[in-house]
Amino acid sequence: MRAMCWEGVNKVGPQEVPDPQIRNRGDIIVRVRRSVACGSDLHLLGGYIPFMHPGDVLGHEFIGEVVEVGPDVRRHSVGDRVVVSSFIACGQCWYCRREEYSLCDNANINPAITEQLWGAAPGGCFGYSHAMGGFAGSHAEYVRVPFADVGAFTVPEDVSDERAVFASDSASTGWMGADLGGVRPGDVVAVWGAGAVGQLAARAAMLLGAEQVICIDRYDYRLDMTRRHIGAETIDYSSTDVEAELLERTAGRGPDVCIEAVGMQARTGGPQDVYDTVKQQLRLQTDRPAAVRSAIYNCRKGGSVFVLGVFAGMVDKFPLGAVMNKGLTLRGAQVHGQRYIPMVLRRMARGELVTEHLATHTMPLSRGQEGYTIFKEKRDGCVRTVFTP
């Protein structure tokens, strides 16, 4: 079959790879209908996560049709249209029973890598390096889905592919940030990043009862999209003082909940940005934490900061003193998709979560390099590139 593969730093291309096969009794094989380029893929393309091999199939946010089922699969049949959680989980271990699915003890078949990096191994993830299990990704004609009764979900008939595909990762990740960030009715919430995850975190905060939601970004088209499609307020950090603006909008306190939805390649401009970029390029630090710093400094005393953006390793100039002395709650996680996807699909069916506007560019897998270049460089108003095998 044809698939889009990692071929080196900032290089992807179509290749012929073996068709996936049922390996375990709980597997299904899915014919991919839509597969989305995610911002966290850019960390792989840039070489910041050094556990990729040439020929690895990329992609982890997808929707498709079941074409084969293992003998122990009970929830799915051939012909079902399913959306699949980007993180793979067994559903039976201690963490899965607590609905902390991305921390699954059994899904990552290469745990030693991340045990050395982080002290413990998270679950597996489609198309996200050998540190996350080395699973083939979804930028392909077909993909094997392990633990299918746990991680694949039938899509309601009245929800289109274009909407449902974002339940796989972006919408469930955004909802998790608002939920585990502790958003309550009446809160003021600030979201750093107006990409797909940031917009959907903002929408989730609104649906959870936040009184005021503010998205912070520098790209006019993303800020405009956030105002039109999400209904949140916006701040362009390149043209105004974010701290002063947030204090003015929150009676001098700062937001109750701050959600970071940018990740390890955040930009701010100014000397600090140059410092972070140089250290990252020299591999003296792995990540640029500009958005996390800003969220911590601007959160109100006693507030909550949730890190949704992907980080790989070490950062410099982390404001731990601010976390401690301001009494902040700081959390982060990879998405517990299995916890949120069923609810997200129901809200999509009711029209409460609308995501089609995020798919600004749709193209075949053969144009993978072009699609990722447009996405990375944010050309032509690109928010997400969607590939159609």
Secondary structure by P-SEA (a helix, b strand, c coil): cbbbbbccccbbbbbbbcccccccccbbbbccccccccaaaaaaaacccccccccbbbbcccccccccccccccccccccccccccccccccccccccccccccccccccaaaaaaaccccccccccccccccccccccccbbbbccccccccccccccccccccccccaaaaaaaaaaaaccccbbbbbbccccaaaaaaaaaaaaacccbbbbbbccaaaaaaaaaccbbbbbccccccaaaaaaaacccccccbbbbccccccccccaaaaaaaaaaaaccccccaaaaaaaaaaccccbbbbbcccccccccccaaaaaaaaccccccccccccccaaaaaaaaaaccccccccccccccccaaaaaaaaaaaccccccbbbbcc
